[in-house]
Amino acid sequence: MNQLKVISLDGQLVTESRDVAEMVGKEHSHLLRDIDSYIQVLGKSNFGLSDFFRESTYQAGTRSYKCYLLTRKGCDMVANKMTGEKGVLFTAAYVTRFEEMEQVLNKPKSQLEIMQMQIDQMIKQEKRLNEQDNRIEKIETEQQNITEIIGLSVVEWRKKVTNILNRIAKNNGGFEMYQEIRNESYNLLEERAKCKLSIRVTNKQKVMALNGVPKSTVNKVSKLDAISEDARLTEIYLAIVKELAIKYRVSFTDFEVI
């Protein structure tokens, strides 16, 4: 029977279900099934599951598999279901290993160990401060992005709008999302401005045809062309695009400066 491995995890001593299964001569899958049944019963009461079992995973090749981390109480529960020599030996083994680990953890620290703990604490504190600085920098960048979005000018706005919608599409699934995002902007415009862009496009095409514009050019008329002809629609549409950029958290750092 192999020696049970006991570790400290978040201040709690635990051992892994694979080691327990090997120690008691049981298939790991069968032990998992037993523990699942214990958890199902415990879940119906006020007992904290983490006081007994903590679900985890382990790697085998490129795949992850389920396992459990058992506390001393969890081992007690498994042992209580066992009879015979294996049950006795397992109980003796886990009680011994848990007590040994408790003694190690409670042993007075040497000056060197205390210094190492202080250094580790300083490293953790510095890491937390760096993470906080990064969060602040990210917030400031997002605020700057929003400021630039709000300052979007009507001058050459069609190119800027295309840049924004391209970025939104790229951040949310790639090129195939572009038309979906564009349609979302058009639908919001129609709802807000109480208009039908398809009718405006048709009317514009009729006027162009009457004026002798080649059919190939007439057929290329888009909803964006219809928006461009109406100052009110243009202003509303730009506001909508700004809102979409903020909604999808688009960064302006990658945009071409015009």
Accessible surface in RSA format (square Angstrom, percent):
REM  Atomic radii and reference values for relative SASA: ProtOr
REM  Chains: A
REM  Algorithm: Lee & Richards
REM  Probe-radius: 1.40
REM  Slices: 20
REM RES _ NUM      All-atoms   Total-Side   Main-Chain    Non-polar    All polar
REM                ABS   REL    ABS   REL    ABS   REL    ABS   REL    ABS   REL
RES MET A   1   120.77  62.5  32.31  21.4  88.46 210.6  40.38  34.3  80.39 106.5
RES ASN A   2    89.34  61.6  81.41  78.7   7.93  19.1  27.00  65.0  62.34  60.3
RES GLN A   3   132.66  74.2 107.44  78.5  25.23  60.1  41.30  87.9  91.36  69.3
RES LEU A   4     1.98   1.1   0.22   0.2   1.75   4.4   1.01   0.7   0.97   2.6
RES LYS A   5   140.62  68.6 135.96  83.4   4.66  11.1  84.52  76.1  56.10  59.8
RES VAL A   6     7.24   4.8   0.00   0.0   7.24  17.4   0.00   0.0   7.24  19.6
RES ILE A   7    93.46  53.2  91.97  68.5   1.49   3.6  93.46  67.3   0.00   0.0
RES SER A   8    50.39  42.6  23.71  31.6  26.69  61.5  13.01  27.7  37.39  52.4
RES LEU A   9    59.18  33.0  58.48  41.8   0.71   1.8  59.18  41.6   0.00   0.0
RES ASP A  10   124.98  87.5  77.85  77.5  47.13 111.4  38.70  91.1  86.28  86.1
RES GLY A  11    79.53  98.1   0.00   N/A  79.53  98.1  36.68 100.7  42.85  96.0
RES GLN A  12    51.15  28.6  47.16  34.5   3.99   9.5  26.37  56.1  24.78  18.8
RES LEU A  13    22.68  12.6  16.39  11.7   6.29  15.8  16.39  11.5   6.29  16.9
RES VAL A  14     0.00   0.0   0.00   0.0   0.00   0.0   0.00   0.0   0.00   0.0
RES THR A  15     1.68   1.2   0.00   0.0   1.68   4.0   1.68   2.3   0.00   0.0
RES GLU A  16    35.33  20.3  33.57  25.4   1.76   4.2   7.36  14.2  27.96  22.8
RES SER A  17     0.00   0.0   0.00   0.0   0.00   0.0   0.00   0.0   0.00   0.0
RES ARG A  18    96.70  40.6  90.96  46.4   5.74  13.7  28.57  39.0  68.13  41.3
RES ASP A  19    34.35  24.1  30.81  30.7   3.54   8.4   6.03  14.2  28.32  28.2
RES VAL A  20     0.00   0.0   0.00   0.0   0.00   0.0   0.00   0.0   0.00   0.0
RES ALA A  21     2.94   2.7   2.91   4.5   0.03   0.1   2.91   4.1   0.03   0.1
RES GLU A  22   107.78  61.9  83.99  63.5  23.79  56.6  42.61  82.4  65.17  53.2
RES MET A  23     9.36   4.8   3.13   2.1   6.24  14.9   3.54   3.0   5.82   7.7
RES VAL A  24     7.86   5.2   2.20   2.0   5.66  13.6   2.21   1.9   5.65  15.3
RES GLY A  25    55.48  68.4   0.00   N/A  55.48  68.4  27.46  75.4  28.02  62.7
RES LYS A  26    82.44  40.2  67.25  41.3  15.19  36.2  44.42  40.0  38.02  40.5
RES GLU A  27   113.51  65.2 106.02  80.2   7.48  17.8  29.95  57.9  83.56  68.2
RES HIS A  28    34.81  19.0  30.31  21.1   4.50  11.5  23.38  24.1  11.42  13.3
RES SER A  29    72.53  61.3  61.88  82.6  10.65  24.5  49.18 104.7  23.35  32.7
RES HIS A  30    75.76  41.4  75.73  52.6   0.02   0.1  38.35  39.5  37.41  43.5
RES LEU A  31     1.53   0.9   1.53   1.1   0.00   0.0   1.53   1.1   0.00   0.0
RES LEU A  32    25.13  14.0  25.13  18.0   0.00   0.0  25.13  17.7   0.00   0.0
RES ARG A  33   146.97  61.7 140.94  71.8   6.03  14.4  72.99  99.8  73.98  44.8
RES ASP A  34    27.54  19.3  26.43  26.3   1.11   2.6   4.46  10.5  23.08  23.0
RES ILE A  35     0.00   0.0   0.00   0.0   0.00   0.0   0.00   0.0   0.00   0.0
RES ASP A  36    55.63  39.0  49.09  48.9   6.55  15.5  26.25  61.8  29.39  29.3
RES SER A  37    53.23  45.0  48.59  64.8   4.64  10.7  43.63  92.9   9.60  13.5
RES TYR A  38    30.69  14.3  27.09  15.4   3.60   9.4  22.46  16.9   8.22  10.1
RES ILE A  39    36.02  20.5  35.31  26.3   0.71   1.7  35.31  25.4   0.71   1.9
RES GLN A  40   121.41  67.9 110.15  80.5  11.26  26.8  35.54  75.7  85.87  65.1
RES VAL A  41   102.03  67.1  99.93  90.5   2.10   5.0  99.93  86.8   2.10   5.7
RES LEU A  42    14.53   8.1  14.00  10.0   0.54   1.3  14.39  10.1   0.15   0.4
RES GLY A  43    53.39  65.8   0.00   N/A  53.39  65.8  24.56  67.4  28.83  64.6
RES LYS A  44   170.85  83.3 129.08  79.2  41.77  99.4  88.26  79.4  82.59  88.0
RES SER A  45    51.03  43.1  27.26  36.4  23.76  54.7  35.70  76.0  15.33  21.5
RES ASN A  46   161.30 111.2 125.74 121.5  35.56  85.6  39.98  96.2 121.32 117.3
RES PHE A  47   126.48  63.3 113.39  70.2  13.09  34.1 117.26  71.1   9.22  26.4
RES GLY A  48    35.78  44.1   0.00   N/A  35.78  44.1  29.20  80.1   6.58  14.7
RES LEU A  49    67.51  37.6  62.24  44.5   5.27  13.3  62.24  43.7   5.27  14.2
RES SER A  50    63.64  53.8  60.23  80.4   3.41   7.9  32.36  68.9  31.28  43.8
RES ASP A  51    63.05  44.2  60.20  59.9   2.85   6.7   5.57  13.1  57.49  57.3
RES PHE A  52    22.71  11.4  22.71  14.1   0.00   0.0  22.71  13.8   0.00   0.0
RES PHE A  53     5.88   2.9   0.00   0.0   5.88  15.3   0.01   0.0   5.87  16.8
RES ARG A  54    58.56  24.6  53.74  27.4   4.83  11.5  16.04  21.9  42.52  25.8
RES GLU A  55   120.92  69.4  88.03  66.6  32.89  78.3  26.61  51.5  94.31  77.0
RES SER A  56    35.27  29.8  26.00  34.7   9.28  21.4  12.35  26.3  22.93  32.1
RES THR A  57    91.41  65.0  72.45  73.4  18.96  45.2  41.87  56.2  49.55  74.9
RES TYR A  58    46.98  21.9  39.41  22.4   7.57  19.7  21.32  16.0  25.66  31.6
RES GLN A  59   117.30  65.6  91.40  66.8  25.90  61.7  58.45 124.4  58.85  44.6
RES ALA A  60    48.95  45.0  33.33  51.4  15.62  35.5  41.71  58.7   7.24  19.2
RES GLY A  61    76.10  93.9   0.00   N/A  76.10  93.9  42.91 117.8  33.20  74.3
RES THR A  62   138.35  98.4 105.18 106.6  33.17  79.1  84.90 114.0  53.45  80.8
RES ARG A  63   154.31  64.8 150.24  76.6   4.08   9.7  51.42  70.3 102.90  62.4
RES SER A  64    68.14  57.6  42.61  56.9  25.52  58.8  24.69  52.6  43.45  60.9
RES TYR A  65    77.53  36.2  72.88  41.5   4.65  12.1  55.43  41.7  22.10  27.2
RES LYS A  66    77.63  37.9  68.22  41.9   9.41  22.4  43.11  38.8  34.52  36.8
RES CYS A  67     1.41   1.1   1.41   1.6   0.00   0.0   0.00   0.0   1.41   1.5
RES TYR A  68     7.37   3.4   7.37   4.2   0.00   0.0   1.57   1.2   5.80   7.1
RES LEU A  69    22.06  12.3  22.06  15.8   0.00   0.0  22.06  15.5   0.00   0.0
RES LEU A  70     0.00   0.0   0.00   0.0   0.00   0.0   0.00   0.0   0.00   0.0
RES THR A  71     6.70   4.8   6.70   6.8   0.00   0.0   6.70   9.0   0.00   0.0
RES ARG A  72    77.74  32.6  75.96  38.7   1.78   4.2  31.81  43.5  45.92  27.8
RES LYS A  73   111.59  54.4 109.45  67.2   2.15   5.1  67.44  60.7  44.15  47.0
RES GLY A  74     0.00   0.0   0.00   N/A   0.00   0.0   0.00   0.0   0.00   0.0
RES CYS A  75     0.00   0.0   0.00   0.0   0.00   0.0   0.00   0.0   0.00   0.0
RES ASP A  76    52.57  36.8  52.21  52.0   0.36   0.8  19.21  45.2  33.36  33.3
RES MET A  77    39.81  20.6  36.75  24.3   3.06   7.3  35.47  30.2   4.34   5.7
RES VAL A  78     5.98   3.9   5.98   5.4   0.00   0.0   5.98   5.2   0.00   0.0
RES ALA A  79    10.01   9.2   3.22   5.0   6.79  15.4   3.47   4.9   6.53  17.3
RES ASN A  80   121.34  83.7  88.58  85.6  32.76  78.9  25.11  60.4  96.24  93.0
RES LYS A  81   138.21  67.4 106.20  65.2  32.01  76.2  53.43  48.1  84.78  90.3
RES MET A  82    44.45  23.0  25.94  17.2  18.51  44.1  28.64  24.3  15.81  21.0
RES THR A  83   126.15  89.7 104.03 105.5  22.12  52.7  75.53 101.5  50.62  76.5
RES GLY A  84    51.71  63.8   0.00   N/A  51.71  63.8  40.65 111.6  11.06  24.8
RES GLU A  85   133.51  76.6 117.76  89.1  15.74  37.5  47.67  92.2  85.84  70.1
RES LYS A  86   109.05  53.2 108.09  66.3   0.96   2.3  72.03  64.8  37.01  39.4
RES GLY A  87     4.93   6.1   0.00   N/A   4.93   6.1   4.49  12.3   0.44   1.0
RES VAL A  88   103.12  67.9  97.71  88.5   5.40  13.0 101.52  88.2   1.59   4.3
RES LEU A  89    79.05  44.0  76.85  55.0   2.20   5.5  76.89  54.0   2.16   5.8
RES PHE A  90     0.00   0.0   0.00   0.0   0.00   0.0   0.00   0.0   0.00   0.0
RES THR A  91    52.08  37.0  52.08  52.8   0.00   0.0  43.73  58.7   8.35  12.6
RES ALA A  92    54.57  50.2  45.15  69.7   9.42  21.4  53.87  75.9   0.70   1.8
RES ALA A  93    24.07  22.1  14.81  22.8   9.27  21.1  23.89  33.6   0.19   0.5
RES TYR A  94     5.36   2.5   5.36   3.1   0.00   0.0   0.00   0.0   5.36   6.6
RES VAL A  95    42.41  27.9  42.41  38.4   0.00   0.0  42.41  36.8   0.00   0.0
RES THR A  96    66.61  47.4  63.86  64.7   2.75   6.5  43.02  57.8  23.60  35.7
RES ARG A  97    43.37  18.2  43.37  22.1   0.00   0.0   5.34   7.3  38.03  23.1
RES PHE A  98     1.89   0.9   1.89   1.2   0.00   0.0   1.89   1.1   0.00   0.0
RES GLU A  99    76.68  44.0  75.72  57.3   0.95   2.3  16.30  31.5  60.37  49.3
RES GLU A 100    66.36  38.1  64.81  49.0   1.55   3.7  31.11  60.2  35.24  28.8
RES MET A 101    34.51  17.9  34.46  22.8   0.05   0.1  18.20  15.5  16.31  21.6
RES GLU A 102    65.34  37.5  64.19  48.6   1.15   2.7  20.68  40.0  44.66  36.5
RES GLN A 103   124.00  69.3 114.68  83.8   9.31  22.2  44.50  94.7  79.50  60.3
RES VAL A 104    88.81  58.4  81.66  73.9   7.16  17.2  83.29  72.4   5.52  15.0
RES LEU A 105    80.35  44.7  67.09  48.0  13.26  33.3  68.77  48.3  11.58  31.2
RES ASN A 106   119.61  82.5  91.55  88.5  28.06  67.6  31.41  75.6  88.20  85.3
RES LYS A 107   117.64  57.4 110.63  67.9   7.01  16.7  65.50  59.0  52.13  55.5
RES PRO A 108   117.94  86.0  97.53  88.9  20.40  74.2 108.57  89.6   9.37  58.2
RES LYS A 109    90.90  44.3  68.95  42.3  21.96  52.3  48.71  43.8  42.20  44.9
RES SER A 110    58.72  49.6  46.66  62.3  12.06  27.8  52.46 111.7   6.26   8.8
RES GLN A 111   126.94  71.0 119.25  87.2   7.68  18.3  54.95 117.0  71.99  54.6
RES LEU A 112   135.82  75.6 132.47  94.8   3.35   8.4 133.57  93.8   2.25   6.1
RES GLU A 113    69.90  40.1  66.84  50.6   3.06   7.3  31.70  61.3  38.20  31.2
RES ILE A 114    66.51  37.8  66.45  49.5   0.06   0.1  66.51  47.9   0.00   0.0
RES MET A 115    95.34  49.4  94.52  62.6   0.82   2.0  75.15  63.9  20.19  26.7
RES GLN A 116    92.20  51.6  91.10  66.6   1.11   2.6  36.41  77.5  55.79  42.3
RES MET A 117   106.47  55.1 100.23  66.3   6.25  14.9  99.15  84.3   7.32   9.7
RES GLN A 118   105.95  59.2 102.05  74.6   3.90   9.3  36.22  77.1  69.73  52.9
RES ILE A 119    81.69  46.5  81.67  60.8   0.01   0.0  81.69  58.8   0.00   0.0
RES ASP A 120    57.36  40.2  55.73  55.5   1.62   3.8  18.14  42.7  39.22  39.1
RES GLN A 121    98.81  55.3  97.89  71.5   0.92   2.2  42.05  89.5  56.76  43.0
RES MET A 122   134.46  69.6 127.17  84.2   7.30  17.4 107.51  91.4  26.95  35.7
RES ILE A 123   103.53  58.9 101.81  75.8   1.72   4.1 102.41  73.7   1.12   3.0
RES LYS A 124   119.06  58.1 117.41  72.0   1.65   3.9  63.19  56.9  55.87  59.5
RES GLN A 125    78.68  44.0  78.68  57.5   0.00   0.0  31.29  66.6  47.39  35.9
RES GLU A 126   105.98  60.8 104.72  79.2   1.26   3.0  30.03  58.1  75.95  62.0
RES LYS A 127   129.53  63.2 126.17  77.4   3.36   8.0  71.30  64.2  58.23  62.0
RES ARG A 128   115.83  48.6 112.35  57.3   3.49   8.3  63.97  87.4  51.86  31.4
RES LEU A 129    89.17  49.7  89.01  63.7   0.16   0.4  89.07  62.6   0.10   0.3
RES ASN A 130    75.71  52.2  74.54  72.0   1.17   2.8  19.50  46.9  56.21  54.3
RES GLU A 131    74.54  42.8  72.47  54.8   2.07   4.9  29.04  56.2  45.50  37.1
RES GLN A 132    84.13  47.0  84.13  61.5   0.00   0.0  12.05  25.6  72.09  54.7
RES ASP A 133    85.04  59.6  80.34  80.0   4.70  11.1  26.11  61.5  58.93  58.8
RES ASN A 134    93.41  64.4  87.76  84.8   5.65  13.6  25.25  60.8  68.17  65.9
RES ARG A 135   138.54  58.2 136.14  69.4   2.40   5.7  66.66  91.1  71.88  43.6
RES ILE A 136    81.93  46.6  81.60  60.8   0.34   0.8  81.91  59.0   0.02   0.1
RES GLU A 137   110.28  63.3 109.17  82.6   1.11   2.6  34.29  66.3  75.98  62.0
RES LYS A 138   129.24  63.0 123.52  75.8   5.72  13.6  72.34  65.1  56.90  60.6
RES ILE A 139    93.31  53.1  93.31  69.5   0.00   0.0  93.31  67.2   0.00   0.0
RES GLU A 140   103.14  59.2  97.43  73.7   5.71  13.6  34.68  67.1  68.46  55.9
RES THR A 141    58.28  41.5  53.37  54.1   4.91  11.7  39.78  53.4  18.50  28.0
RES GLU A 142    45.03  25.9  43.97  33.3   1.06   2.5  25.65  49.6  19.38  15.8
RES GLN A 143   106.75  59.7 103.67  75.8   3.08   7.3  35.85  76.3  70.90  53.8
RES GLN A 144    95.69  53.5  93.00  68.0   2.70   6.4  35.63  75.8  60.06  45.6
RES ASN A 145    12.24   8.4  12.24  11.8   0.00   0.0   2.93   7.0   9.31   9.0
RES ILE A 146    61.93  35.2  61.93  46.1   0.00   0.0  61.93  44.6   0.00   0.0
RES THR A 147    85.55  60.8  80.03  81.1   5.52  13.2  57.25  76.9  28.30  42.8
RES GLU A 148    75.65  43.4  62.49  47.3  13.16  31.3  29.46  57.0  46.19  37.7
RES ILE A 149     1.25   0.7   1.25   0.9   0.00   0.0   1.25   0.9   0.00   0.0
RES ILE A 150   108.01  61.5  99.26  73.9   8.75  21.1  99.26  71.5   8.75  23.7
RES GLY A 151    58.48  72.1   0.00   N/A  58.48  72.1  33.97  93.2  24.51  54.9
RES LEU A 152    14.92   8.3   2.23   1.6  12.69  31.9   4.10   2.9  10.82  29.1
RES SER A 153    45.00  38.0  37.72  50.3   7.28  16.8  34.48  73.4  10.51  14.7
RES VAL A 154    80.89  53.2  76.50  69.3   4.40  10.6  76.50  66.5   4.40  11.9
RES VAL A 155   107.95  71.0  99.73  90.3   8.22  19.8 106.54  92.6   1.41   3.8
RES GLU A 156   102.13  58.6  80.74  61.1  21.39  50.9  39.81  77.0  62.32  50.9
RES TRP A 157    18.51   7.4  18.50   9.0   0.01   0.0   4.27   2.3  14.25  23.1
RES ARG A 158    91.17  38.3  90.36  46.1   0.80   1.9  39.49  54.0  51.68  31.3
RES LYS A 159    98.91  48.3  91.35  56.1   7.55  18.0  60.15  54.1  38.76  41.3
RES LYS A 160    48.68  23.8  47.71  29.3   0.98   2.3  18.07  16.3  30.61  32.6
RES VAL A 161     0.00   0.0   0.00   0.0   0.00   0.0   0.00   0.0   0.00   0.0
RES THR A 162    46.13  32.8  46.13  46.8   0.00   0.0  34.91  46.9  11.21  17.0
RES ASN A 163    36.42  25.1  32.91  31.8   3.51   8.5   5.17  12.5  31.25  30.2
RES ILE A 164     0.95   0.5   0.95   0.7   0.00   0.0   0.95   0.7   0.00   0.0
RES LEU A 165     0.00   0.0   0.00   0.0   0.00   0.0   0.00   0.0   0.00   0.0
RES ASN A 166    65.08  44.9  60.17  58.1   4.91  11.8  22.22  53.5  42.86  41.4
RES ARG A 167    44.05  18.5  41.36  21.1   2.70   6.4   6.81   9.3  37.25  22.6
RES ILE A 168     0.00   0.0   0.00   0.0   0.00   0.0   0.00   0.0   0.00   0.0
RES ALA A 169     2.06   1.9   2.06   3.2   0.00   0.0   2.06   2.9   0.00   0.0
RES LYS A 170   137.63  67.1 120.90  74.2  16.73  39.8  75.79  68.2  61.84  65.9
RES ASN A 171    78.95  54.4  43.83  42.4  35.12  84.6  20.24  48.7  58.70  56.7
RES ASN A 172    55.79  38.5  38.17  36.9  17.63  42.4  15.91  38.3  39.88  38.5
RES GLY A 173    49.49  61.0   0.00   N/A  49.49  61.0  34.44  94.5  15.05  33.7
RES GLY A 174    21.79  26.9   0.00   N/A  21.79  26.9  20.97  57.5   0.82   1.8
RES PHE A 175   171.85  86.0 157.75  97.7  14.10  36.7 162.81  98.7   9.04  25.9
RES GLU A 176   132.40  76.0 104.78  79.3  27.62  65.8  67.50 130.6  64.90  53.0
RES MET A 177    42.34  21.9  42.34  28.0   0.00   0.0  20.41  17.4  21.92  29.0
RES TYR A 178    38.09  17.8  38.09  21.7   0.00   0.0  32.25  24.2   5.84   7.2
RES GLN A 179   100.98  56.5  99.84  73.0   1.15   2.7  52.46 111.7  48.53  36.8
RES GLU A 180   105.93  60.8  99.48  75.3   6.45  15.4  38.20  73.9  67.73  55.3
RES ILE A 181     3.25   1.9   3.25   2.4   0.00   0.0   3.25   2.3   0.00   0.0
RES ARG A 182    16.17   6.8  16.17   8.2   0.00   0.0   4.31   5.9  11.85   7.2
RES ASN A 183    61.72  42.6  61.13  59.1   0.58   1.4  16.58  39.9  45.13  43.6
RES GLU A 184    44.77  25.7  40.83  30.9   3.94   9.4  27.65  53.5  17.12  14.0
RES SER A 185     0.00   0.0   0.00   0.0   0.00   0.0   0.00   0.0   0.00   0.0
RES TYR A 186    16.97   7.9  16.97   9.7   0.00   0.0  10.27   7.7   6.70   8.3
RES ASN A 187    90.94  62.7  85.84  82.9   5.10  12.3  25.38  61.1  65.56  63.4
RES LEU A 188    52.81  29.4  51.74  37.0   1.08   2.7  51.93  36.5   0.88   2.4
RES LEU A 189     0.00   0.0   0.00   0.0   0.00   0.0   0.00   0.0   0.00   0.0
RES GLU A 190    31.23  17.9  26.50  20.0   4.73  11.3   8.90  17.2  22.34  18.2
RES GLU A 191   120.97  69.5 109.78  83.1  11.19  26.6  46.97  90.8  74.00  60.4
RES ARG A 192   112.42  47.2  89.08  45.4  23.34  55.6  52.13  71.2  60.29  36.5
RES ALA A 193     4.47   4.1   0.00   0.0   4.47  10.2   0.00   0.0   4.47  11.8
RES LYS A 194   175.06  85.4 142.72  87.6  32.34  77.0 104.18  93.8  70.88  75.5
RES CYS A 195    18.55  14.0   5.46   6.1  13.09  30.8  14.25  36.1   4.30   4.6
RES LYS A 196   114.94  56.1 109.28  67.1   5.65  13.5  61.68  55.5  53.26  56.7
RES LEU A 197     0.00   0.0   0.00   0.0   0.00   0.0   0.00   0.0   0.00   0.0
RES SER A 198    56.08  47.4  52.01  69.4   4.07   9.4  41.90  89.2  14.18  19.9
RES ILE A 199    99.87  56.8  97.48  72.6   2.39   5.8  99.84  71.9   0.03   0.1
RES ARG A 200    81.58  34.3  76.82  39.2   4.76  11.3  22.80  31.2  58.78  35.6
RES VAL A 201    18.86  12.4  18.86  17.1   0.00   0.0  18.86  16.4   0.00   0.0
RES THR A 202    59.83  42.6  59.76  60.6   0.07   0.2  35.56  47.8  24.27  36.7
RES ASN A 203    74.42  51.3  72.98  70.5   1.44   3.5  24.26  58.4  50.16  48.5
RES LYS A 204    45.10  22.0  38.91  23.9   6.20  14.8  22.41  20.2  22.69  24.2
RES GLN A 205    44.17  24.7  43.35  31.7   0.82   2.0   8.37  17.8  35.80  27.2
RES LYS A 206   124.25  60.6 119.52  73.3   4.72  11.2  75.16  67.6  49.09  52.3
RES VAL A 207    85.49  56.3  85.17  77.1   0.32   0.8  85.45  74.2   0.04   0.1
RES MET A 208    31.46  16.3  30.92  20.5   0.54   1.3  31.29  26.6   0.17   0.2
RES ALA A 209    59.50  54.7  41.14  63.5  18.36  41.8  42.88  60.4  16.62  44.0
RES LEU A 210   156.69  87.3 123.65  88.5  33.05  83.1 127.00  89.2  29.69  79.9
RES ASN A 211   112.40  77.5  78.43  75.8  33.97  81.8  23.59  56.8  88.82  85.8
RES GLY A 212    62.38  76.9   0.00   N/A  62.38  76.9  35.66  97.8  26.72  59.9
RES VAL A 213    45.84  30.2  34.75  31.5  11.08  26.7  37.25  32.4   8.59  23.3
RES PRO A 214    86.02  62.7  75.34  68.7  10.68  38.8  86.02  71.0   0.00   0.0
RES LYS A 215   161.54  78.8 151.32  92.8  10.22  24.3  95.64  86.1  65.89  70.2
RES SER A 216    72.63  61.4  60.95  81.3  11.68  26.9  47.44 101.0  25.19  35.3
RES THR A 217    61.74  43.9  59.55  60.4   2.20   5.2  38.22  51.3  23.52  35.6
RES VAL A 218    13.11   8.6  13.11  11.9   0.00   0.0  13.11  11.4   0.00   0.0
RES ASN A 219    94.19  65.0  69.08  66.8  25.11  60.5  24.18  58.2  70.01  67.7
RES LYS A 220   162.77  79.4 139.55  85.6  23.23  55.3  90.94  81.9  71.83  76.5
RES VAL A 221    17.47  11.5   4.21   3.8  13.26  31.9   5.53   4.8  11.94  32.4
RES SER A 222    44.23  37.4  37.89  50.6   6.34  14.6  40.78  86.8   3.45   4.8
RES LYS A 223    70.06  34.2  67.44  41.4   2.63   6.3  30.34  27.3  39.72  42.3
RES LEU A 224    14.28   8.0  14.28  10.2   0.00   0.0  14.28  10.0   0.00   0.0
RES ASP A 225    32.79  23.0  31.00  30.9   1.79   4.2   6.65  15.7  26.14  26.1
RES ALA A 226     4.88   4.5   0.95   1.5   3.93   8.9   2.53   3.6   2.35   6.2
RES ILE A 227     0.00   0.0   0.00   0.0   0.00   0.0   0.00   0.0   0.00   0.0
RES SER A 228    46.34  39.2  21.11  28.2  25.23  58.1  21.65  46.1  24.69  34.6
RES GLU A 229   119.49  68.6  79.93  60.5  39.56  94.2  39.12  75.7  80.37  65.6
RES ASP A 230    37.14  26.0  33.04  32.9   4.09   9.7  10.76  25.3  26.37  26.3
RES ALA A 231    77.68  71.4  63.49  98.0  14.19  32.3  69.82  98.3   7.85  20.8
RES ARG A 232   126.18  53.0 119.89  61.1   6.29  15.0  66.00  90.2  60.18  36.5
RES LEU A 233     0.00   0.0   0.00   0.0   0.00   0.0   0.00   0.0   0.00   0.0
RES THR A 234     8.27   5.9   8.27   8.4   0.00   0.0   6.49   8.7   1.78   2.7
RES GLU A 235   114.99  66.0 106.12  80.3   8.87  21.1  32.97  63.8  82.02  67.0
RES ILE A 236    33.95  19.3  30.35  22.6   3.61   8.7  33.95  24.4   0.00   0.0
RES TYR A 237     0.00   0.0   0.00   0.0   0.00   0.0   0.00   0.0   0.00   0.0
RES LEU A 238     5.96   3.3   5.96   4.3   0.00   0.0   5.96   4.2   0.00   0.0
RES ALA A 239    37.60  34.6  35.80  55.2   1.80   4.1  36.78  51.8   0.82   2.2
RES ILE A 240     0.00   0.0   0.00   0.0   0.00   0.0   0.00   0.0   0.00   0.0
RES VAL A 241     0.00   0.0   0.00   0.0   0.00   0.0   0.00   0.0   0.00   0.0
RES LYS A 242    46.20  22.5  46.20  28.3   0.00   0.0  13.35  12.0  32.85  35.0
RES GLU A 243    80.17  46.0  75.53  57.1   4.64  11.1  42.22  81.7  37.96  31.0
RES LEU A 244     3.63   2.0   3.53   2.5   0.10   0.3   3.63   2.6   0.00   0.0
RES ALA A 245     0.11   0.1   0.00   0.0   0.11   0.2   0.00   0.0   0.11   0.3
RES ILE A 246    66.19  37.7  57.60  42.9   8.59  20.7  59.56  42.9   6.63  18.0
RES LYS A 247   125.60  61.3  96.33  59.1  29.27  69.7  76.54  68.9  49.05  52.3
RES TYR A 248    53.23  24.9  38.59  22.0  14.64  38.1  28.56  21.5  24.67  30.4
RES ARG A 249   157.55  66.1 132.00  67.3  25.55  60.8  63.94  87.4  93.61  56.7
RES VAL A 250     2.51   1.6   0.00   0.0   2.51   6.0   0.15   0.1   2.36   6.4
RES SER A 251    34.29  29.0  33.63  44.9   0.66   1.5  30.11  64.1   4.17   5.8
RES PHE A 252    29.13  14.6  20.30  12.6   8.83  23.0  20.49  12.4   8.64  24.7
RES THR A 253   104.27  74.2  67.63  68.6  36.64  87.3  65.46  87.9  38.81  58.7
RES ASP A 254    90.09  63.1  58.77  58.5  31.31  74.0  14.38  33.8  75.71  75.5
RES PHE A 255    29.54  14.8  16.70  10.3  12.84  33.4  18.83  11.4  10.71  30.7
RES GLU A 256   104.48  60.0  84.49  63.9  19.99  47.6  44.58  86.2  59.90  48.9
RES VAL A 257   143.38  94.3 116.17 105.2  27.21  65.6 120.80 105.0  22.58  61.2
RES ILE A 258    78.32  44.6  21.17  15.8  57.15 137.8  48.55  35.0  29.77  80.8
END  Absolute sums over single chains surface
CHAIN  1 A    16873.9      14337.7       2536.2       9448.3       7425.6
END  Absolute sums over all chains
TOTAL         16873.9      14337.7       2536.2       9448.3       7425.6
